Every structure is written in C-alpha cells, then in structure tokens.
Amino acid sequence: MPIVVPGSVANLGGGFDTLAVAVQVYLRVTVVDVRDDGAGGLTVRSSTPPVSGPNALERAYAHIARKLGRRAPSVVVDVESDIPMAAGLGSSAAASVAGLRVFEQVTAPLPDSTLLDAATTLEGHADNVAASLYGGVVATAADRAVRVPMSFDPAMVMWVPGFVTKTDESRTALPASVPMADVVFNLGRTAM
C-alpha cells in the first residue's frame, strides 16, 4: 500500500513560518523491498520525476532511525510525485514526511509529536511539514502544531513559475527587521 503525502503552501499572509495548508498535489511512495539486516538504509529504486543523489526521503529515514536508536531494516522504494520541486509547494517537506512514514511502515507507528519534531529538525521550520503530516490548514509555534478548524473548504489556484527558487535562497531577500506598523497589520489580518 503506497504512502501518500500532500504538498503544502506555507507563509500564508502574515503567518510567516507559522501558517500552512495542505494542497491536492501528492508524493506517493511504495515500499518494494524490505531486508531485515539492521543497516537502516533507504534506497530510491525509481523516481518520477527523477532525483539524483541523496534526497529528503533518504535523509528522513536515516534521521529518525538514528534519533530513536532503533534497529531499522534496509528498504527499497519507488517514488512518484505530482509536487513540482523548488516551486513553493513543499516538495522537500513532503519527501521528509514520506521518509518518516516509510520508517513507521517498516518498524512501528510513532507519536505525532515525534514525527513533527523530526520533520521540523530536517526542514528547519514546522509549517510545511505540519501541513503534510496533518492535512488541512495548520498553525505552528516552535514544536507544536494544530489544525485550524475551517467552516468552508477553501479553493486555491496555484501558479508554478518557470524557474526554480530554493527556500534558503529566497529567505536571503528578506529584510532583517520589519516595521512595527507592518507587523501589526499582518498580525491583525492573520487573526482574522
């Protein structure tokens, strides 16, 4: 049975690094081989679109095995993703969550708090990973995340640019400080 993880859009309005929403584009991972050798490696046999070298799925699987100190099997997976990479739709967050879910599938279920902590450590902030973990609209603060109840099902239109932008590079364009009036304006809109 494949593991299906949604993409996400974060930094919703004034909710920078705190608000995100899961979107209907998905990363699907199918475990095709499990060897109970204790080596704890994950290998991507095939991937659509193709990825080369170490990736977030492999890093997440290895990270959670190390973090928990658990003996983990070697796993081979096939990956299929509708989530465009480096386009603001949480492709690396979805891959990190998928790596953790593969670990769960071949070992044992983990508490949501453990999954969120591991994924946040890997990604550097919780917004995208929380949306990919829990679905819907989420609000995050440090090591916690909650689903935001919605009285309607929001419709979204996504535009994916023809160029790639890595999150770390995008953040360098942000100012080091924000004027108080802008902060108050954004917080008010976020609360609404």
Order of alpha helices (4+ residues) and beta strands (2+ residues): beta-beta-beta-alpha-beta-alpha-alpha-alpha-beta-beta-alpha-alpha
